[in-house]
């Protein structure tokens, strides 16, 4: 059983923060996650994991990355994903 994680995509957000798409491999299964770091000050990021606002698993990894990149590249979609995440908490 192996568990590897790697960033596939990163983009700075206007006004600070960033989005990142990360792939986690667990044996043959790939899980893709879109994280949004809203904290502008890197010192405030210490000890906190950015929220996962979208996650895809069980699909072709290339297709999953394309779907998450569509969100990550669009500031409005990033904001909507953050709203959905906040509501779900």
Secondary structure, 3 states (H helix, E strand, C coil): CCEEEEEEEEEECCCCCEEEEEEEEECCEEEEEEEEECCCCHHHHCCCCCEEEEEEECCCHHHHHHHHHHHHCCHHHHHHHHHHHHHHC
